[in-house]
Amino acid sequence: MQEKEFESLGSTLLVHVELPQNQSQEDLKELQLLAESGGGDVVYCVCCKRESPDPSTFVGSGKVVEIADAVKAYDAQVVIFNNKLTPAQERNLEKAFGVRVMDRVALILTIFAQRARTYEGKLQVELAQLQYEQARLVRGWTHLERQKGGFGMRGGPGETQIELDRRALRERITAIKKDLEVVASRREQNRSQRKKNSIPVVSFVGYTNAGKSTLFNLLTNSDVYAANQLFATLDPTLRTVEIPVIGKAVFADTVGFIRHLPHDLVAAFRGTLEETAQADLLLHIVDASDEHKEANIEAVDAVLKQVGADNIKTLIVYNKADLVPDSANEIIYDENHKPHRVYTSALTSFGIDNLLKAVSELLTNDLCEFDARIDGSLGKLRSLLYQAKAVDNEYYDETGHCVLKVKITAVDAAIIDSKTNGALSKACVLHKKPWVQSNEFDFDSVS
């Protein structure tokens, strides 16, 4: 697939400040990859250590002079800090360097703005950018404090320029949120339809550049944009696939995560990330060859907790296994004898059969099978079971009663039993509530 063209950041100078271990640390190599993903041409890197950030410049006056000299020597067009800068620090540094200054958060927002392709994606990125700028207007833009007189479009009497800008930002943020609510309602309708049709959703999650989209393309025969760069995929993609035993399922490819993902981005993408929170199974894709893979797993788990997806069944998929010698060509089970980890390679198709088998086992763990005897008074129950596509077969027993062979998830069985005032429990031939026995949860209160 042809690589997409992005607006370049130009010649880029990186600044990496190491702080004491009790403060948040970022990886310099990751910053370089982020800058390159944003179209930057990294020409130089300045590294230093500090006990604490300088309040006005973050790095101190001496280091500011050194960086300014490097900007001139390498003709840098932008300086990117691997830390979060305050508005005042950013403003002071831009005055000293004479070029654009960005922190790590602004860089990630820039990359997301480049990658957004769908209407929803563009709205989400714009919302995150406006929220980021709104915080920086509060303290940083003193040159906008001049008052404007008069009435009408220019503002109220004595309204300053910064107040006008703040109001314009608030109004635009409100409008975007309303548009996103409309998009979210449509997404919820689609989710409800899939749930009504009993189609399980398998969501791909993982650290950025772990190979999610490449693996997604292999499993779904799709052509989602995939490249060896951070945040190559931004907009979520859903595809229907056939899984052994399960049948039809929906695979969802989502945006990659990263350490200390900006809160504004998580908030703006909450509607999209709800696709993950509503999934039946998460495939946590991990780059098996990455030396920081354990820290990356923790970063992804932190974001999943933020969006309420930390309690969903998860299969860890160590991708890029072709780069790791002696990768296990089998399913690794946990202490409860459920699939926990598999090794795959999206490039060589190694372990794909194990992956599909593990997905099938995890999705069928919640399935329970039983016979339900239906008489003429149970028309509503019969209808609900067929609507849920839970009827595997239908036959008549020796007494002439209609018997349905049911295969259904424990949750759906409990919901149908509740809707029919316990009719499903009474109709079961051998057990009163086989779905309760098939699952560790108590579904009596499900409605």
RAJO-V736052 format. One record per helix or strand of 2 or more residues. SS is the DSSP state (h for helix, s for strand). FROM is the first residue (numbers start at 0). LEN is the number of residues. If there is no record, write none. Layout:
ss=SS from=FROM len=LEN
ss=SS from=FROM len=LEN
//
This chain:
ss=s from=9 len=9
ss=h from=27 len=10
ss=s from=39 len=10
ss=h from=60 len=14
ss=s from=77 len=4
ss=h from=86 len=11
ss=s from=99 len=3
ss=h from=103 len=12
ss=h from=118 len=22
ss=h from=141 len=3
ss=s from=146 len=2
ss=h from=151 len=3
ss=s from=158 len=2
ss=h from=160 len=36
ss=s from=199 len=8
ss=h from=211 len=9
ss=s from=236 len=7
ss=s from=246 len=7
ss=h from=262 len=6
ss=h from=269 len=8
ss=s from=280 len=7
ss=h from=292 len=14
ss=s from=313 len=6
ss=h from=320 len=3
ss=s from=331 len=2
ss=s from=338 len=5
ss=h from=351 len=13
ss=s from=366 len=8
ss=h from=378 len=9
ss=s from=390 len=6
ss=s from=401 len=8
ss=h from=409 len=10
ss=h from=422 len=5
ss=h from=433 len=4
//
